[in-house]
Amino acid sequence: MSAGAPGTGRRVPVSTYRLQVSADFDLAAARDLVDYVHDLGADWLYLSPVLQSEPGSNHGYDVVDHTHVDTDRGGDEALRVLAEAAHAVGLGVLVDVVPNHVGVATPEVNPWWWSLLELGQGSPVAWAFDVDWDAGDGKVRVPVLDDRLLDAVSLDTSDPERPVLRVGETAYPTAPGTAHPGDSVEAVHELQHYAFVHWKRADHELNYRRFFAVNTLAAIRVEEPEVFAASHGVIGAWFRDGLVDGLRIDHPDGLYDPAGYLQDLAELTGGAYTLVEKILEPGEELPSSWPVDGTTGYDALGILDRVLVDPAGEPTLTAASGAEPADWQQLTHDTRRGIADGILGSEVERLARLLAPVAAGADAITHERLVDALAEVVASFDVYRTYLPEGAHHLIAALERAAEARPDLDDVIDRIAPALVDPENAAAVRLQQTSGMVMAKGVEDTAFYRTSRLTSLSEVGSDPSVFAVSVADFHQAQRDRLGSWPHTMTTLTTHDTKRSEDTRARIAVLADLGSEWADTLDRLQSLVPLEDRVFADLLWQAIVGARPASRERLHAYAEKASREAGDSTTWTEPDTAFEERMHALVDAAFDEPAVVAVLDALDERIDAAGWSNGLAQKLVQLTAPGVPDVYQGTEFWDRSLVDPDNRRAVDYAERRHVLAEIDGPDDDGPEDLPAIGIDGAAKLLVTARALRLRRDHPELFTRYLALEATGSAADHVVAFDRGGAVTVATRLPIGLERVGGWGDTLVHAVPVDRVDLLTGRSFPASRGIALADLLTTYPVALLVPAATVGEPGHADTVTDASDAERASRSTAGTAPATTESDAQAEIDILEGHA
């Protein structure tokens, strides 16, 4: 059962608003947004990591000092001021924390890493890092050299009390007494507790654990009580001082013992609201033993996307993509295997060293065969990680798949299997920490860029081979979430999504178009040929989805996507000729009249449908079970691509202005509502009305009932009743256009008088609401019982709860059960109707 049950006294958010805090948008800037976030209707502020990070870091996931808030982000006092301002208007504060690793790109600013390099195993903080000293002959291997090797290193003795070695401008310590003026670099380097090595050697010879394959992020052993205490002291103080109300835990799969860590964290915070950035594969469940409230919402995102995808488009789009991989499972196995053999080879080698005693008794098991077998096992997982003894069946299945795929390694796999399934074995734990790295790099960062039939499906935590889900399956997923993890986060966009919500909403329309898109792609390929058809398809979809993205943004995306795919060019060995042709394709989207004409015509075809999808997924996410997060700025249209594109500055002045206009006097009625257009005002209206209703009237969101639709266009609506609040959203808008609109289609809600909060229009009690009447202004509607509305016909006169009342409800951990007869009558009538 998830944490956050009724009566626990814990504060639980109704919704959150994510802010990316950086030097350019610091905690003072966040403080200035408190009133806007409150007025928008969000319940909590959700901050990116704020502890001291690498100089110039714009994301904060490279913490270098756990003892204080980042000075470039405003420091400890700025966080206090922000928290107090948020609490004063009833907002909670959720902070992202990074337990798995620290930034080591600039050793001088990380006291722990500096000490480790200076003193080696004699450092008082050597226990903090996960270093295999034997593998490095007692030294930490630091992969920072290029082909010049030690010629790129200099000895700096300008401060005789602190001589350093420098690689470029970056300083590295020298052990006491090992460096003097006039000494050679080679001689000083030989005496250190670290060894500079060529960066390419990191793939197979690195001897410290990292975050994925990022050499400048070194893992720490937070499972050790001393490390936990030292890295979480300030976090604990936040809760003791009442500044922070909840935490988001980054990358728990990298930890030695996620469940143990989360239990320690719960004790530190007093059982505060906690989410984990856990990627769940389709059908996978979050371990029920973890003392958390849920995930950061990628599992919800995948379902939300797919209920808006037309399944009829699958065969046509598959054919249009050209050499689309026929077997997603085989593709992902091969990309995972490539990662295990390549950039994460160091982790596989370390596993092999741990298992060497097990393999030693069999003459036929050489080191090479052992490494081969382990690489095959980690490539055979269908989830990111097992949690022994929980999830052991996933590990056993991976062992069986590996043995089936490689019968020549069957004897090796049989030999090591008992150790790998033993929760007490160091190799078993190391395998669990490694499999998630291989999955993330092999699938998210490689395979996702090698499939293109509908690129909106290639999202974190999703399986692109699952093209669409039915409305019935969507409803079941919502019921499951409400029953199992009612306080888990739901999301549409994050700092890590490959494409933002509105980019995906536009791309999803291509499935509605089917052959129209296939013909358009053929035309574009004839105008600007690119020999890698799958990648060309992916790139054109990005251009279409993000349009009108700037030339610079698209060039940056094309380079990153093509090198991540690794088919026609790579990061380490770029194919200059291919990349020139690829960049010429991007330029053609701006400079070639024939190409621009094709794209303009496509825009005219999909703009309205993309906006419809964008509003539909937004309203559904904000009103469905779970705690919806609004990523910074996405209350307007947001057509972003992969990071760093999705971390661009947000124009809050414009958003404030539009919100004020929406909230201004409405003397003339619904005709003054913002039209659906490029300005995004309609999306802001939908976001604000839904957030405010959910915050101020939790009694309308206590249940989940799927609503039936009948009529000629019944397949084009998804509707549900949350216990008083009714959401109605259009799906497959191009198909709806083809069947001639809503016609006689009805949605069957409980017959009570209702008001649509988005338009202010009233609908008298009826067993069927005509969608042709309901969805005349917007492709979505948010209906509430008329008794909820202070002045009939005006959506902005819904009676608001006071901040104190909201805080009381939030502290109780859940919405109070409905006591008025309206909501219960809806349930009773609906059950009888069904």
C-alpha positions in Angstrom: 0.0 0.0 0.0 1.3 3.5 -0.8 2.1 6.0 1.8 -0.1 8.9 2.4 -3.2 7.1 3.8 -6.0 9.2 5.3 -5.5 10.3 8.9 -1.7 10.2 8.9 -1.3 14.0 9.4 1.0 14.2 6.4 0.8 17.0 3.9 0.1 15.7 0.4 -0.1 17.9 -2.7 -3.2 18.2 -4.9 -1.0 19.4 -7.8 2.5 20.7 -8.4 4.2 23.3 -10.6 7.8 22.4 -11.6 10.5 25.2 -11.7 14.0 24.7 -13.1 16.1 26.7 -10.7 19.5 28.0 -12.0 21.8 31.0 -11.8 19.7 32.6 -14.5 16.4 31.8 -12.8 17.3 31.7 -9.1 15.4 31.2 -5.9 14.6 34.9 -5.7 13.0 34.7 -9.2 11.1 31.7 -8.0 9.9 33.7 -5.0 8.6 36.3 -7.3 6.4 33.6 -9.0 4.7 32.4 -5.8 1.6 34.6 -6.3 1.3 33.6 -10.0 1.6 29.9 -9.2 -1.0 30.3 -6.5 -3.3 32.3 -8.8 -2.9 29.7 -11.5 -4.3 27.1 -9.1 -1.3 24.8 -8.4 -1.0 23.5 -4.8 2.8 23.0 -4.4 5.9 24.4 -5.9 8.2 21.7 -7.2 11.9 22.8 -7.4 14.8 21.2 -9.3 17.9 20.3 -7.2 19.1 23.3 -5.2 22.2 22.1 -3.3 25.6 23.5 -4.4 26.4 22.2 -7.9 29.1 22.5 -10.5 29.9 26.0 -11.6 27.6 27.0 -14.4 25.3 24.0 -14.0 21.8 24.8 -15.3 20.2 21.6 -13.9 21.7 21.0 -10.5 22.1 17.2 -10.8 25.8 17.5 -10.3 25.9 18.4 -6.6 29.4 19.1 -5.3 28.7 20.2 -1.7 25.8 18.9 0.4 26.2 21.4 3.2 24.4 24.3 1.7 22.1 25.6 -1.0 23.8 26.7 -4.2 25.1 30.2 -3.8 24.5 31.0 -7.5 20.9 30.0 -7.0 20.6 32.3 -4.0 21.9 30.3 -1.1 20.2 29.0 2.1 18.5 32.3 2.9 16.9 32.5 -0.5 15.4 29.1 -0.1 14.0 30.1 3.3 12.4 33.2 1.9 10.9 31.3 -0.9 9.5 28.6 1.4 8.0 31.1 3.8 6.4 33.0 0.9 5.0 29.8 -0.5 3.6 28.7 2.8 2.1 32.1 3.4 -0.3 31.6 0.5 -0.9 27.9 1.1 1.6 26.4 -1.3 3.7 23.4 -0.3 7.3 22.9 -1.4 8.7 19.8 -3.1 12.4 19.6 -3.7 14.4 17.3 -6.1 17.3 15.6 -4.4 20.2 13.6 -5.8 21.4 10.7 -3.6 23.2 8.6 -6.1 26.2 10.7 -7.3 28.1 14.0 -7.1 29.7 16.2 -9.7 33.5 15.8 -10.1 34.2 17.8 -13.3 35.9 20.5 -11.2 37.6 18.8 -8.3 38.4 22.1 -6.5 34.7 22.7 -5.8 34.0 19.2 -4.5 35.7 18.8 -1.1 35.1 15.0 -1.0 36.5 14.3 -4.4 39.5 16.6 -3.9 40.3 14.8 -0.6 39.9 11.4 -2.4 42.3 12.4 -5.1 44.7 14.0 -2.7 44.9 11.2 -0.1 43.5 8.1 -1.9 42.5 5.3 0.4 43.8 7.4 3.4 41.2 10.1 2.8 38.7 10.5 5.7 36.0 10.4 3.0 37.3 7.5 0.9 34.3 5.5 2.2 32.0 7.9 0.4 32.9 6.7 -3.1 32.4 3.4 -4.9 36.0 2.7 -6.1 37.5 -0.6 -7.0 41.0 0.2 -5.8 42.5 -3.2 -6.8 41.5 -2.7 -10.4 43.5 0.6 -10.6 46.5 -0.7 -8.7 45.5 1.4 -5.7 44.7 4.5 -7.8 41.5 6.2 -9.1 41.6 6.3 -12.9 40.6 9.8 -14.1 39.7 9.8 -17.8 40.5 13.3 -18.9 43.4 13.0 -21.4 43.2 13.4 -25.1 45.7 12.0 -27.7 48.4 14.3 -26.2 48.3 12.2 -23.0 50.5 13.6 -20.3 51.7 16.3 -22.7 48.3 17.9 -21.9 49.2 18.1 -18.2 51.1 20.9 -16.4 52.5 21.3 -12.9 51.5 24.5 -11.2 53.6 25.3 -8.1 52.6 29.0 -8.0 51.2 28.4 -4.6 53.9 26.4 -2.8 51.5 25.4 -0.1 49.2 23.9 -2.6 50.9 22.6 -5.8 48.5 21.1 -8.4 48.5 19.3 -11.6 46.4 20.9 -14.3 44.6 19.4 -17.3 43.8 22.6 -19.3 42.5 24.9 -16.6 41.2 22.2 -14.3 43.3 21.7 -11.1 43.9 18.3 -9.5 45.5 18.0 -6.0 48.9 16.5 -5.3 49.6 14.3 -2.3 51.5 16.0 0.5 55.2 16.2 -0.3 55.0 14.9 -3.8 55.4 18.0 -5.9 58.1 20.7 -5.9 59.2 23.4 -8.4 61.2 21.9 -11.2 59.8 18.4 -10.8 58.6 16.8 -14.0 54.9 16.2 -14.7 55.6 12.5 -15.2 57.4 12.1 -11.9 54.7 14.0 -9.9 51.9 12.2 -11.7 53.4 8.8 -10.8 53.3 9.6 -7.1 49.6 10.5 -7.0 46.6 8.4 -5.7 45.0 8.9 -9.1 46.1 8.2 -12.7 45.1 10.4 -15.6 44.1 8.2 -18.5 42.8 8.7 -22.0 39.0 9.4 -22.0 38.4 6.4 -24.3 39.7 4.1 -21.6 36.7 4.9 -19.5 34.6 2.4 -21.5 36.4 -0.6 -20.1 39.0 0.5 -17.5 37.3 2.9 -15.2 37.3 1.8 -11.6 34.8 4.2 -10.0 31.0 3.9 -10.4 29.4 6.7 -12.3 25.9 8.0 -13.1 25.2 6.0 -16.3 28.3 6.7 -18.5 28.9 10.2 -17.4 32.6 10.3 -16.2 32.1 13.6 -14.4 29.3 12.2 -12.1 30.8 9.9 -9.5 28.5 7.6 -7.5 28.5 7.8 -3.7 27.8 5.0 -1.2 24.7 6.5 0.4 24.0 3.1 1.9 26.7 3.8 4.5 25.2 5.6 7.5 28.1 8.1 7.5 27.6 9.0 3.9 23.8 9.3 4.3 24.2 11.5 7.3 26.8 13.7 5.6 24.9 14.1 2.3 21.4 14.5 3.9 22.1 16.8 6.9 20.8 19.9 5.2 17.8 18.0 3.8 16.9 16.9 7.3 17.2 20.5 8.6 14.7 21.6 5.9 12.1 19.4 7.5 13.0 20.2 11.0 12.7 23.9 10.2 9.4 23.4 8.3 10.8 24.8 5.0 10.2 21.8 2.8 7.2 19.5 2.6 8.2 16.7 0.3 11.0 15.3 -1.9 11.5 13.9 -5.4 14.3 11.3 -5.4 16.5 11.2 -8.5 17.5 7.8 -10.0 16.9 5.4 -7.1 17.8 2.5 -9.3 21.5 3.4 -9.0 21.5 2.9 -5.2 22.9 -0.1 -3.5 19.6 -0.7 -1.6 16.8 1.6 -2.7 14.3 0.2 -0.2 16.8 0.7 2.7 17.6 4.2 1.5 14.0 5.2 1.3 13.3 3.9 4.8 16.2 6.0 6.1 14.8 9.0 4.3 11.3 8.4 5.7 12.8 8.4 9.2 14.8 11.6 8.4 11.8 13.5 7.1 9.2 12.2 9.5 7.5 10.2 6.7 7.0 13.3 4.4 5.5 13.0 0.9 8.1 11.4 -1.3 8.3 10.5 -5.0 10.9 8.4 -6.8 12.1 8.9 -10.4 11.4 5.3 -11.1 10.9 4.2 -14.7 8.3 1.5 -14.9 8.1 -0.6 -18.0 4.5 -1.4 -19.2 3.0 -3.8 -16.8 5.6 -3.3 -14.1 4.6 -2.3 -10.6 6.4 -0.1 -8.2 7.6 -2.2 -5.2 4.8 -2.0 -2.7 7.2 -2.2 0.2 8.8 1.2 -0.5 7.7 3.9 1.9 6.9 6.4 -1.0 3.8 7.9 -2.5 4.6 7.0 -6.1 6.7 7.8 -9.2 7.3 11.1 -11.1 4.7 10.1 -13.6 6.2 8.7 -16.8 3.9 5.7 -16.5 0.9 8.0 -16.6 2.3 9.9 -19.6 2.6 6.8 -21.7 -1.1 6.0 -21.3 -2.2 9.6 -21.8 -0.3 9.8 -25.1 -1.6 6.6 -26.5 -5.3 7.1 -25.9 -5.0 10.0 -28.3 -3.3 7.9 -31.0 -5.4 6.4 -33.9 -4.5 2.7 -34.0 -5.6 2.6 -37.7 -2.5 4.6 -38.6 -0.1 1.9 -37.4 0.5 -0.1 -40.6 0.8 2.9 -42.8 3.2 4.8 -40.6 5.3 1.6 -40.1 5.6 1.3 -43.9 6.4 5.0 -44.3 9.3 4.9 -42.0 11.2 2.7 -44.4 13.6 0.3 -42.7 11.7 0.4 -39.4 13.0 -2.3 -37.1 10.4 -5.2 -37.3 11.2 -6.5 -33.8 11.4 -3.9 -31.0 12.5 -6.5 -28.5 15.4 -7.5 -30.7 16.3 -4.0 -31.4 16.5 -3.0 -27.8 18.4 -6.2 -26.9 21.0 -5.3 -29.5 21.3 -1.7 -28.4 21.5 -2.7 -24.7 24.2 -5.2 -25.7 26.0 -2.5 -27.6 26.1 -0.4 -24.4 27.2 -3.3 -22.3 30.0 -4.0 -24.7 30.8 -0.3 -25.1 30.5 2.7 -22.9 29.4 0.7 -19.9 32.0 -2.1 -20.4 33.7 -0.9 -17.1 30.6 -1.9 -15.1 30.5 -5.3 -16.8 34.2 -5.8 -16.1 33.7 -5.0 -12.5 30.9 -7.6 -12.3 33.3 -10.1 -13.8 35.9 -9.3 -11.2 33.3 -9.9 -8.4 32.3 -13.3 -10.0 35.8 -14.4 -10.8 36.0 -16.7 -7.6 32.7 -18.3 -8.7 34.0 -19.0 -12.2 37.4 -20.1 -11.1 36.4 -23.7 -10.5 35.5 -24.3 -14.1 38.4 -24.5 -16.5 36.3 -23.6 -19.5 35.1 -20.3 -18.1 37.7 -17.7 -19.2 37.5 -14.1 -18.3 36.4 -13.3 -21.8 33.5 -15.8 -21.7 32.5 -14.5 -18.3 32.3 -10.9 -19.5 30.4 -12.1 -22.6 27.9 -13.9 -20.5 27.4 -11.0 -18.1 26.9 -8.6 -21.0 24.3 -10.9 -22.4 22.5 -11.1 -19.1 22.3 -7.3 -18.6 21.1 -6.9 -22.2 18.3 -9.4 -21.6 16.4 -7.5 -18.9 12.9 -6.3 -19.7 12.8 -3.9 -16.7 15.4 -1.4 -15.4 16.2 -3.3 -12.3 15.1 -6.1 -10.0 14.9 -5.6 -6.2 15.9 -8.8 -4.7 14.2 -10.7 -3.3 11.3 -8.6 -4.8 11.3 -8.8 -8.5 13.4 -11.9 -8.7 11.3 -13.3 -11.5 12.6 -10.5 -13.7 16.1 -11.6 -13.1 15.4 -15.2 -13.6 13.7 -14.4 -16.9 16.7 -12.4 -18.0 19.0 -15.3 -17.2 16.7 -17.7 -19.2 16.6 -15.3 -22.2 20.3 -14.9 -22.2 20.9 -18.7 -22.1 18.4 -19.2 -24.9 20.0 -16.5 -27.1 23.5 -17.7 -26.4 23.5 -21.5 -25.9 27.3 -21.4 -26.2 27.3 -19.5 -22.9 24.9 -21.8 -21.1 27.5 -23.3 -18.9 28.7 -19.9 -17.8 25.2 -18.6 -17.0 24.4 -21.7 -15.1 27.6 -21.2 -13.0 27.0 -17.6 -12.1 23.2 -17.7 -11.8 23.1 -18.8 -8.1 25.3 -15.8 -7.1 23.3 -13.3 -9.1 20.0 -14.3 -7.5 21.4 -14.2 -4.0 20.4 -10.9 -2.4 23.4 -11.1 -0.1 26.0 -11.5 -2.9 27.9 -8.4 -3.8 27.7 -9.4 -7.5 23.9 -9.6 -7.3 23.7 -6.1 -5.9 26.1 -4.8 -8.5 24.1 -6.4 -11.3 21.0 -4.6 -10.0 22.8 -1.3 -10.1 24.1 -2.0 -13.6 21.0 -3.2 -15.4 19.3 0.2 -15.1 22.2 2.0 -16.6 22.3 -0.4 -19.6 18.5 -0.1 -20.1 18.6 3.7 -20.0 21.5 4.2 -22.3 20.5 1.3 -24.6 16.8 2.1 -24.9 16.1 5.8 -24.1 19.4 7.1 -25.5 19.9 4.8 -28.5 16.9 2.7 -29.6 14.5 5.6 -29.2 16.4 7.4 -31.9 16.4 4.3 -34.2 12.6 4.1 -34.5 10.5 6.7 -36.2 7.1 5.5 -37.3 5.4 7.7 -34.6 8.1 9.4 -32.6 5.7 10.8 -29.9 5.7 7.2 -28.6 9.4 7.2 -27.9 9.2 8.7 -24.5 10.9 7.8 -21.2 9.2 4.8 -19.6 7.3 4.0 -22.8 7.4 1.2 -25.3 7.2 2.4 -28.9 6.0 -1.0 -30.0 2.7 -0.3 -28.2 1.1 2.1 -30.8 -2.1 3.0 -29.1 -4.4 2.1 -26.2 -8.1 1.8 -26.2 -10.4 4.1 -24.1 -11.4 1.0 -22.0 -7.7 0.3 -21.2 -7.2 4.0 -20.4 -10.0 3.9 -17.9 -8.7 0.8 -16.3 -5.3 2.4 -15.8 -6.9 5.3 -14.0 -8.9 3.0 -11.7 -5.7 1.1 -10.9 -3.9 4.3 -10.1 -6.6 5.6 -7.8 -6.8 2.2 -6.0 -3.1 1.6 -5.6 -1.1 4.9 -5.7 -3.6 7.7 -5.4 -0.9 10.3 -4.6 1.6 9.3 -7.3 2.6 12.1 -9.7 1.2 12.3 -13.3 3.1 14.3 -15.9 3.1 15.4 -19.5 6.4 17.2 -19.7 9.6 17.1 -17.6 13.2 18.3 -17.9 14.0 14.8 -19.3 11.2 14.2 -21.8 12.4 13.6 -25.3 9.6 15.9 -26.7 7.3 18.2 -24.8 3.6 17.6 -24.5 2.5 19.9 -27.3 5.2 18.6 -29.7 3.9 15.1 -29.0 0.3 16.3 -29.4 1.1 17.5 -32.9 3.1 14.4 -33.9 0.2 12.2 -32.7 -2.0 13.7 -35.4 0.2 12.0 -38.0 -1.4 8.7 -37.0 -4.8 10.2 -37.8 -3.5 11.3 -41.2 -2.1 7.9 -42.2 -1.4 7.9 -45.9 -1.5 11.7 -46.0 1.6 11.8 -43.8 3.2 9.0 -45.8 2.8 11.0 -49.0 4.1 14.1 -47.3 7.2 12.3 -46.1 7.9 10.9 -49.6 7.6 14.4 -51.0 10.0 15.8 -48.4 12.5 13.0 -49.0 12.4 13.6 -52.7 13.1 17.3 -52.2 15.9 16.8 -49.6 17.1 13.2 -49.8 18.8 11.7 -46.7 20.0 8.1 -47.1 19.1 7.1 -43.5 15.3 6.9 -44.1 14.4 6.1 -40.5 16.4 9.0 -39.1 15.0 11.3 -41.8 11.5 10.4 -40.8 12.4 11.1 -37.1 13.9 14.4 -38.0 11.0 15.6 -40.2 8.6 14.6 -37.4 10.7 16.7 -35.0 10.5 19.7 -37.4 6.8 19.2 -37.8 6.1 18.7 -34.1 8.2 21.6 -32.8 7.3 24.0 -35.6 8.0 27.0 -35.5 11.2 26.0 -33.7 14.3 28.1 -34.6 17.0 27.0 -37.0 19.5 26.9 -34.2 17.3 24.7 -32.0 16.7 22.2 -34.8 20.4 22.0 -35.8 21.3 21.2 -32.2 18.5 18.6 -32.0 19.6 17.0 -35.3 23.2 16.6 -34.1 22.2 15.1 -30.7 19.6 12.8 -32.1 21.7 11.4 -34.9 24.7 10.8 -32.7 22.6 9.2 -30.1 21.1 6.9 -32.7 24.6 5.9 -33.7 23.6 4.5 -37.1 24.9 7.1 -39.5 27.1 9.1 -37.2 28.4 8.9 -33.6 29.6 11.1 -30.8 33.1 9.7 -30.8 33.5 9.3 -34.6 31.2 11.8 -36.4 30.5 11.2 -40.0 31.1 14.7 -41.4 29.6 14.1 -44.8 26.4 12.6 -43.4 26.1 15.4 -40.9 26.5 18.0 -43.6 23.6 16.5 -45.5 21.5 16.3 -42.3 22.1 19.9 -41.5 21.3 20.8 -45.1 17.9 19.1 -44.5 17.3 21.4 -41.5 18.3 24.5 -43.5 15.9 23.4 -46.3 13.0 23.6 -43.8 13.7 27.4 -43.7 15.3 28.2 -47.0 13.9 26.0 -49.8 10.5 27.4 -51.0 9.2 24.0 -52.1 10.0 22.4 -48.7 8.5 25.4 -46.8 5.4 25.1 -48.9 5.0 21.4 -48.0 5.5 22.2 -44.3 3.1 25.1 -44.4 0.4 23.0 -46.0 0.9 20.3 -43.4 0.6 23.0 -40.7 -2.7 24.0 -42.0 -3.8 20.4 -41.9 -2.7 19.6 -38.4 -2.7 22.8 -36.4 -6.3 22.6 -35.2 -6.0 18.8 -34.4 -2.7 19.4 -32.6 -4.3 22.1 -30.4 -7.2 19.7 -29.8 -4.9 17.0 -28.7 -2.9 19.4 -26.5 -6.0 20.6 -24.7 -7.4 17.1 -24.3 -4.3 15.6 -22.8 -3.8 18.6 -20.5 -7.4 18.5 -19.1 -7.3 14.8 -18.7 -4.0 14.8 -16.9 -5.1 17.6 -14.6 -8.3 15.9 -13.6 -7.4 12.2 -13.6 -6.3 10.3 -10.6 -2.8 11.1 -9.2 -1.1 14.4 -8.4 -0.7 16.3 -11.7 2.5 18.3 -12.3 2.6 21.3 -14.6 6.2 21.7 -16.0 7.3 25.3 -16.1 5.6 27.3 -18.8 3.4 24.5 -20.2 0.2 26.3 -19.3 0.9 27.8 -22.7 1.7 25.8 -25.8 5.2 24.3 -25.5 6.8 22.7 -28.5 10.2 21.7 -27.1 12.5 18.9 -28.0 15.0 17.0 -25.9 17.2 18.7 -23.3 18.5 21.3 -23.2 15.8 22.6 -25.5 13.1 21.9 -22.9 14.9 24.0 -20.3 14.6 27.3 -22.1 13.6 30.5 -20.3 9.8 31.0 -19.7 8.1 34.3 -20.4 6.1 34.7 -17.2 5.2 38.3 -17.8 3.1 37.2 -20.7 1.5 34.4 -18.8 0.6 36.7 -15.9 -0.9 39.2 -18.4 -3.1 36.5 -20.1 -4.2 35.0 -16.8 -5.2 38.5 -15.6 -7.2 38.9 -18.8 -8.9 35.6 -18.3 -9.8 36.4 -14.7 -11.0 39.9 -15.6 -14.6 41.1 -15.8 -16.7 38.9 -18.2 -19.7 41.0 -18.9 -20.4 39.7 -22.3 -20.4 35.9 -21.7 -18.7 33.0 -23.5 -18.1 34.9 -26.7 -15.2 36.7 -24.9 -13.4 33.5 -24.1 -9.9 33.2 -25.7 -10.0 31.5 -29.0 -7.8 28.5 -29.7 -4.8 29.8 -31.4 -1.0 30.1 -31.4 -1.0 32.4 -28.4 -1.8 29.6 -25.9 -4.4 31.6 -24.0 -7.0 28.8 -24.3 -4.6 26.3 -22.8 -3.9 28.6 -19.9 -7.6 28.9 -19.3 -8.0 25.1 -19.3 -5.0 24.7 -17.0 -6.1 27.4 -14.5 -9.8 26.3 -14.3 -8.8 22.7 -13.8 -6.1 23.4 -11.2 -8.3 25.7 -9.2 -11.3 23.3 -9.2 -9.1 20.4 -8.0 -7.4 22.5 -5.3 -10.6 24.2 -4.0 -13.1 21.4 -4.4 -11.3 18.1 -3.6 -14.7 16.6 -2.7 -15.4 16.5 -6.5 -12.4 14.2 -7.1 -12.9 11.3 -4.7 -13.8 8.5 -7.2 -13.3 7.5 -10.8 -16.1 6.4 -13.1 -15.8 5.9 -16.9 -18.6 7.6 -18.8 -20.3 5.9 -21.7 -20.7 7.6 -25.0 -23.2 6.6 -27.7 -23.7 7.8 -31.3 -21.9 8.1 -34.6 -18.7 9.5 -33.1 -18.6 7.7 -29.8 -15.1 6.5 -30.4 -13.9 10.1 -30.5 -14.4 11.0 -26.8 -12.9 10.1 -23.5 -15.0 11.1 -20.5 -15.0 10.3 -16.8 -16.6 11.4 -13.6 -14.4 12.0 -10.6 -17.2 12.1 -8.1 -18.8 15.4 -9.2 -16.3 16.8 -11.6 -16.8 15.5 -15.1 -14.1 15.6 -17.8 -15.0 15.3 -21.5 -12.2 15.4 -24.1 -12.0 14.9 -27.8 -9.7 12.2 -29.3 -8.7 11.5 -32.9 -9.9 14.9 -34.2 -9.0 14.2 -37.8 -11.1 11.1 -37.8 -13.9 13.1 -36.1 -13.7 15.5 -39.0 -14.0 12.6 -41.5 -17.2 11.3 -40.0 -18.8 14.7 -40.1 -18.4 15.9 -36.5 -20.3 14.9 -33.4 -23.7 14.4 -35.0 -25.9 12.5 -32.6 -23.2 11.6 -30.1 -24.1 11.8 -26.5 -22.0 11.4 -23.3 -24.0 9.8 -20.5 -23.3 11.6 -17.2 -25.6 11.5 -14.2 -28.6 13.7 -14.9 -28.0 16.8 -12.7 -27.8 20.4 -13.7 -24.3 21.2 -14.7 -22.0 24.1 -15.7 -19.0 23.9 -17.9 -16.2 25.7 -16.0 -14.3 26.4 -19.2 -17.1 28.3 -21.0 -19.6 29.1 -18.2 -22.4 27.5 -20.1 -25.1 25.7 -18.3 -26.5 22.3 -19.2 -29.8 21.1 -17.6 -30.1 17.7 -16.1 -30.3 15.0 -18.9 -29.3 11.4 -19.3 -27.3 12.3 -22.3 -25.4 15.5 -23.1 -25.0 16.2 -26.8 -21.4 16.7 -27.6 -22.3 18.9 -30.6 -23.7 21.4 -28.0 -21.1 20.8 -25.3 -17.9 21.1 -27.4 -18.8 24.1 -29.6 -16.1 26.4 -28.2 -13.4 24.0 -27.1 -12.7 20.4 -27.8 -12.8 19.8 -24.0 -15.2 20.5 -21.2 -15.0 20.4 -17.4 -18.5 20.0 -15.9 -19.4 20.6 -12.3 -22.8 20.4 -10.5 -24.5 23.7 -10.8 -24.7 24.0 -7.0 -20.9 24.3 -7.0 -21.0 27.5 -9.0 -21.6 30.7 -7.1 -23.3 32.6 -10.0 -24.8 30.5 -12.8 -23.3 31.0 -16.1 -19.9 32.3 -14.9 -17.1 29.8 -14.6 -14.9 32.2 -12.6 -17.4 32.4 -9.7 -16.8 28.9 -8.4 -16.8 29.2 -4.7 -13.1 28.9 -3.5 -12.0 27.3 -0.3 -9.9 29.4 1.9 -6.1 28.8 2.1 -6.5 27.6 5.6 -9.2 25.1 4.6 -7.1 23.9 1.7 -4.1 23.4 4.0 -6.3 21.5 6.4 -7.4 19.2 3.6 -3.9 18.7 2.4 -2.5 17.9 5.8 -5.1 15.2 6.2 -3.4 13.5 3.3 -6.5 13.0 1.1 -9.7 14.7 0.0 -12.6 14.4 2.4 -15.4 12.0 1.4 -18.4 13.7 -0.2 -21.3 14.2 2.2 -23.7 16.0 0.0 -26.1 13.9 -2.0 -25.2 15.2 -5.4 -22.0 13.3 -5.9 -23.3 10.1 -4.3 -26.4 10.3 -6.4 -24.2 10.5 -9.4 -22.4 7.3 -8.3 -25.7 5.5 -7.5 -27.4 6.5 -10.8 -24.4 5.6 -12.9 -24.0 2.2 -11.3 -27.7 1.6 -11.9 -27.4 2.8 -15.5 -24.4 0.5 -16.1 
